[in-house]
Amino acid sequence: MILSEEPTPEFDPRWYCLRSQTKREHVAAAAIRQNFSPQVEVFCPRIRFKKPTRRGVVWWVDPLFPGYFLAKFDLHTHLRDLLHTNGVSGAVQFGRKLPEIPASFVEELKSEFAASEQEEAIVTIEQKLGVGDEVELVDGAFQGLGGVVLEVLPSQERVNVLLEIMGESRPVQIDIYSLLVRERAGD
């Protein structure tokens, strides 16, 4: 595997994208942190969201980039060892060259996730609904109907929506996870 055409200084850490084994991004990142810190920096951003299941709505954590994570290391010093780390399945490459990830991109991502290499980079995503928002029902008997939010009941995770049913406008209370917010004109 040829890694780079241009010669690098003795120790020149840069950001690269590594592939993980399926659903093991956080395991690979933790193993690298444990075995290679502080020479190798790892960034594995994850998102936390509520997902409806048969047993009700549960919190779910998934990687922002499923199957991938970012690592800052010296290519010639650490690559071979990193590729043999628990949870790592390979490196992203084009032909025989590993592309660098711009440091500015990683720093911007890190600032969005407000994380250092020691802490978990998890952002919580929540459904944001407001009075007057136009919504579409994506579940239940009224699937496909559009309506307008009249009231948000956050403690019950429900919303009062004004629906037009059989030519008449009626307020209906609906589960917040059964709604899709329609695009606003300014978005």
N, C-alpha and C positions, 0 to 999 in steps of 0.2 A: 504494500500500500504506500504510494507516494503521497505525502501529506501536504507539501507546499513547495512551490518552485523557488521562492526566494529564500535566501539564508536568513536565519533568525539569530538574534543575540543569544547569549548563554541561557538566560531565563526571561522569556517574553510571554507572560500569560495573556490570553485573549479568550473571548467568549465563543463557544461552539455549542451546537445542538447535539445531544446524545439521545439515542432511542432506548426506551426501557422495555422490559417484558410487559405483557398485557396487564393492565391494572396495577402495576408495581412502580409507578413513577416516584411516589413518596418513599418507597423502600430503597430504591436505587439512590435517591438524593440523600437519604439519611446514612446509608452505608458509605457514600463518598465523604460526607461531612465527618463521619466518625473516623475514617481511615486516612484521609488526606488533608484535613484542615490543619493549618491555615494556607497551605500551598494551593489548594483548589477551592474555589468558591462555587456554590451551587445555588441555583434559583429554580424552584419548581412551584410556580403559582397555581393555586387551586381556588375554585369557587364553591360557595356553600349556598344551597337553595332548598326550598321546600318542594317536595315532589309527592303527588298523590299516589298512594298504593292501596292494595286491598285492605290493609289493616289501618288505613287512615293516612293523613298527611305526615310525612317524616322529613327530617333534615337530611340532605344528601350532600356529600362533598365529592367533587370531581375535579380532575386536573383541567386547567385552562387549555393546555395543549395535550390531549390524550395520546399517550404513548411516547411523549417527548419531554425533556427538561433541558435547562441551560446550565452549562458549567464553564467557569473561567479557569483555564489551566495553560501551562506551557505544553504545546503539542508534542515536542520531541522528548520531553521529560516524563510526562504522565499518561499519554494516550494509551499505551499498551496495558498499564496497570488498571486504568479506568475501565477499559473494555472487558476486563476480567473481574469486575466488581459485581457483587450480588445485586441482581435486578437490572443490570445494564445489558442490552442485547446488541448494541452497536453504536456507530456514530453516523450522523447524517452526512452524506458525501455525494458529490456530483462527479461521476467517473471515479478518479482516484484522488480527488482534491476535497478536503474538508473546508466548507465555506465558513468564514468568520461571521459572527453576529455582531453588528455595530454596537459598541458600548453605549452609545446614546440611546439606542432602542431599549436595551436592558435596564438602563438607569431610569428611563421613563416608565417602564413597566413596574420597576421596583417602587418608584414613587407612588404609582397608582395603588399598589398593594401595601405600601408603607411597611416594608419588611427588610430586615437585615439578613445576613446569611445564617444567623443563629436562630431566628424565629420562623414560625410557620407563615407562609405567604398565602393567607386565605381571605377572600373578600366575600361578604355575605350579600346575596342578591335577593331582594324582596319585591313583591308585587306592589307597585305604587299606583294607587287609584285615588282620584279626587272627585269631588262633587262636580258634575257637569261633563265628565269624561264620557266619550262615546265608546261603547264596548260591544263585543259580539260574543254570544254564548257559544262555547265550544263543546259543551257536554250537556247531557240530559234531554228532557222532552222538548225544550225550546232551542235546541242546537241550530245555529245558523241565524237566529234572530238578532237584530241589533237593538240597542237600547241606550239610555242615558243614566248615569249613576246619580241617584238622589241622595244617598246616605251611605257612609262607610262605617261598618261596625267591626273595628279591628280586634276587639277582645274575642269576638265570636268567629272571626275570619269569614264574615259574610258581608254582603252588599245589598242595599235596596236599589233596584234598577227599574226604571220606567220602560215597560215594553208595550208595543202595540200588538194586541192579540185580538183577532177577529174584528178589526176595525175600531177597537176601543183601547185607550191607553190605561194600563194598569200597573201599579207598583208591585214588584215581585222580589222576595228576598232570595238571594242566590249565593252559593259558595264562591268565595273570591277566586278559587283556583279553577272555576268553570268559565272564567271570562278571559277574553283577549282584548287588550286596549287597542282601539283603532288608531292609526297614525294621525297625529294632529297636524294642522297646516304648517306650523312652525318647526316641526321636527324633521 
